[in-house]
Amino acid sequence: MSEPTGAARRRGPFKVGDQVQLTDPKGRHYTFTLEAGKNFHTHKGSFPHDELIGAPEGSVVRTTGNVAYLALRPLLPDYVLSMPRGAAVVYPKDAGQILAFADIFPGARVVEAGVGSGSLSAFLLRAIGDHGMLHSYERREDFAEIAQQNVERYFGAPHPAWQLTVGDLQDNLSDTEVDRVILDMLAPWECLEAVSKALVPGGILCAYVATTTQLARTVESIREIGGFNEPTAWESMIRNWHIEGLAVRPDHRMIGHTGFLLTARRLADGVEPPMRRRRPAKGAYGEDYTGPNADGGSPR
């Protein structure tokens, strides 16, 4: 049985073509690709790539300036934060939330709109495996080219489960019987009609948006179009901790707001979701609003 795409690049001794992440004594990272006969240079000296080729992962190398560097393969979260960018990347903390709460499983059929630099595509492809399907749509050709290069560099080859289309999802979507749809775009509400037809009953729609206005409009559009259960929305933040003897405290910096996530599940055709048992706050909907809860008083 052959190994999944990219698995061979994640284990064993270092070899030519592998990516290496060096960590210096101050915790700074340097990433490069191993090439026979080449040298790695820093302001603290240099060392030959050949010194790492054939060495086990987790080795320590010293430069001509006698500075020690720990050599490991970069993890996927490390890789996506250091890879070339066309657009902003989906941060690992959000990619992890998407994989968990959109329930991305091996063999899943997934549609993604808004590829950016390919960060989320790499996470999705690793989760669905070679026998899944990821069809990514990106309206900008320059972004699509950068994303394709980044994803193929990570896996070491084109991924057999990936198809990349340049164009708007709502104009080009031809996929049917899709398990999951991930929308990372400026106006996800424009795609709801198309993706609701593509999703299987029980399938999950997940949207990643940057602002509260985008979040509100997407949620209200999902309610108005029907065919989905009540959306769930949230954001996540990460705060690391400094631990040195008795000095145990939060770090001074943290990864705060990067974006909002929301999920909703596709209902069977013709099914209306149960009414929500709560009343919206008075004035929560503007005078010109005509969608669900337009009367402002019916129990939901």
N, C-alpha and C positions, 0 to 999 in steps of 0.2 A: 504494500500500500504506500503510495507516494505521500510525501509530506505536504501539508498545506503551504500555499504560496507564502514565501517569506520566512517560514519557520527555520530553515537552515541558517538564515542570517542572524538568528537570535541565540544560537548556542554554539559551543565548541570553541577551539582556539581561534584567535584572530587570523583572518586571511585577507588577501588582496581584494579590494573592493568593499570591505567592511567599513562602516562608519564607527569612529572611535570618539568618545567623549572623555577629555582629560579634565581632571579637577586639581587645581593648584592648592597650596597650603592655606590660602584665604577663601577657599570654596568657590572660586571662579571657574567657569566651564569654558572649554575650547573644543569645538567639534571639527573633525576633518575626516577625509576618506583615505584609507591606507593604499599606498602605491609603492611598488618595489623600487628601491633606489632613490626615493625621495627623502627629504629631511623636513622635520617640523621645526619651525623657528618661532621663538618668542623673544621678548626683551631680556629674558633670563637665560638665554642660550638656546641650543637646539639639540635634537637627537634624531637618528635615522629611523624611518618607518620600519626598516627591516628588523629593528630591535623588538618590535611588537608582533610582526608577522610570525605566526606559529606559537606565540605566547598565550597562556590562558587568560581569559577575561578576569579582571581584578588584579592585574599586574601593576607594579610601580616602575616607572622609568625615571631616569635622571638626565637632566640637560647638561650641556657642557659647562653651565654655571652652577652645577651641583644642586639644582632645585628639583624636588621630587614631585611627580605627577601621578595620580591614580588613573588608570586606564580602564574604562568600562564601555560597553555599547550603550548608546543613548536609549533611554526608554522612549516610548511613543510620546508621552507628554513633553519630554525634553526635546524630541525631534521637531514637533510642530511649533514649538516656541522659537526655535533657532533656524527653521527652514526659510528660504526666500519667500517673500510675500508679494502678492499683487493686491489683495484686499486683506482686511483684518481677519485674523484666524478665530475660530471658535475655541475658547480657552478649554484646557483639559477638564476643569471643574464642571463646565457646562456640557462638554461632550460626555463625561461620565454620567451626568444626570439624564441626558438624552438616552444613552444606552440602557439605563436602568428603568426609567419611567415610561419610555416609549417601548420597552420590552423587546429590544432587538435580539433576535435569537438566531442560532445557526440555521442556514437555509432560508431565512426570511427574504421576501421580495419587497424591496424598499425603493421608494422614489425620493430623491433629494432635489430641492430647488434652491439655488444659490450656493455654488461650490466654493466661491472665494479663492483661498489659496490651497484648498484640499485637506485642511485639518480634519474636519468632521468626516470627510469621505474615507480617510485612512482608518479612523476609529470604526466606522460602520463596516468597512470591508473586512477588518480583522474579526468583527463580531459575527458577521453572517457567513464567513468562510467561502471556500471555492464553489460550493454548491448553492449559494444564495444568489440574489440578483440585486445589484444597486444600479439604478439608472439615475444619473445626475444631470441636471439641467442648469446651464449657466448662460446668461444673456450676453456676457462680454467674452469675446474670443481670447483677449490677452489674459484674462483671469483663468480661463479654461486651460490655456497652454501651461501657465505656471502651476496650476493644480495638478495637471497630468504629470508634469515632471517631478513634482514633490512626491506624489503617491507612488510613482514607479521607482523613484530613488529609494523610498522606504522599503518597498517590498522586493526590490532588486529586479523586477520584471513587470510587464503589464499584468494586472490582476484579472483572472478569467471571469470574475463575477461583475466586473465594472463596465458600464457603458456611459459615455459622456457625450451629451448633446449640447451644442451651442444654440441658444434660442430661448424664448420665453416658455415656461412650462404650460401656461394656459393655451398657448397656440400650437404646441408640439406634443403634448402628452398623448401617447397612444397605448400606454401600459394598462392592462386590466388585471383584476384579481390580485391587487397589491395589498400586502399585509400592513405596511407602515408608510407614512408620508412625512417627511421632515422639511419644513419650510423655513429657510434662513434668508429672508428677503425683506425689502422695504415695505411692500404692501401685500402681505399674505392673503388678505381678504379677497384679492382679485382672482385667486386660484381655487377658492373653495368649491365652486360649482364643478370644476374639472376633477378635483381630487376626490370629491364625494362620490363621483361616478366610478372612479378607479378603485377605491378602497373596498375590501370585502367586509361583510357584516362582522363587527367586533374588531375591525382594524383600527389602528391608532393614528390620529393626526397630531403632530407635534410642531409647534411654531416657536421660533426663537427671534425675539424682537428687542430693540434697544430702548425704546421709550414707553412711557405710560400711555401716551396717546395711541401709539401703534397697538399696544396691548389691549386697551379698551375697545378700539374699533374691531380688532380681530375677534375678541370674545363676543361682542354684540352681533357681528356678522355671522358667526357660527350659530348663535341662538336664532337669528332671523332666517337663515337658510334652512334650518331644520335638518333632520337626519343624523344628528349627533346627540350624545348625552351632554349633561352640563359640563362645560370646560373647567379645568383646574389650572390655576396660574400660580407661579412662585418665582423666586430668585434665590440664588445661593451665594454665600460669601465665605472666604477661607481666611482664617487668622492662624498663622504659625506661632509657635512658642519657643522662646529662648530658654535653654536649660543648661546651666553651668554651675555645678555644685549647689549651693543654696539659692543662687540667683535664678529663680524660676518665674518667668513673667511672659506676657504676650509680646511678640515682636512689635516694633514701632510701626512697621508697615504691614499691610494686608492686601489681599486681592478682594476688592469690594465689588461694586456693581459692574457687571459686564453686559448683562442682558436679562430679559425676562423669558421664562419658558411657560408654555401652556400645552396641555394635552386634552384631547376629546376623542371619544370612541364612536365609530360608525355604527349606527343602528341598522336593523333589518329594514328593507324597503317597505314604506308605508306605515312604519311604526312611529308613534308619537311618544316622546319620553314622559315619564311621570312628572306631574307638576311639582315645582320646588315649593316647599312649605315655609316660605318666608316672604315678607313684604319688603320691597325696595324702600330706601329712605325717601322721604318726601323731597322732591326736587332733584332726585338722582338722575332723572331723564329730562332733557330739555323740552321746551314747548313744541319743537318741530319734530320730535321723535315719534315714529309710527310703528315701531317694531314690537317685539314681545314686551309685556309690562307697560305698554303705552298708557294704560289707564292709571298706572301708579298705585293701584290699590288692590288688585286681585291677588289672592294668596298664591305664592309660587313655591 
